[in-house]
Amino acid sequence: MYKSTGFVSFVLRRFTGVALVLYLFTHMWVIGSINGGPDAFNARLNLVQSPLFKVLEVALLAAVVYHAFDGIRLIIVHYFNVTEYRKSLFYAVFAISAILVIAGGLPILLFALEG
């Protein structure tokens, strides 16, 4: 059971959902610092522009892409009654997500290495 694509999809979807919520709170924390004045805002902005956060941006991209495409996969499986293709659709979602994360994450990391 724990090695099935359904379980892996379930765990990844929950994990990426929690990661997106944590990002949302971090985003509000940075944007909310504008109320503390320009110095507070610039200090938090400098923090999130560190190399560590560039790697976390790629992880955010991975979470958004996988979560979105897996959601579309679930809609297709549910509304078009194609349950016999669940495994194939999971692998397709995973492959498409990996390709898009590499295509989008590589420029982010290359730009971070330049600066």
Summary of the structure (lengths in Angstrom):
residues: 115
radius of gyration: 17.7
end to end distance: 46.1
largest distance: 56.7
contacts: 294
relative contact order: 0.13
helix: 90%
strand: 0%
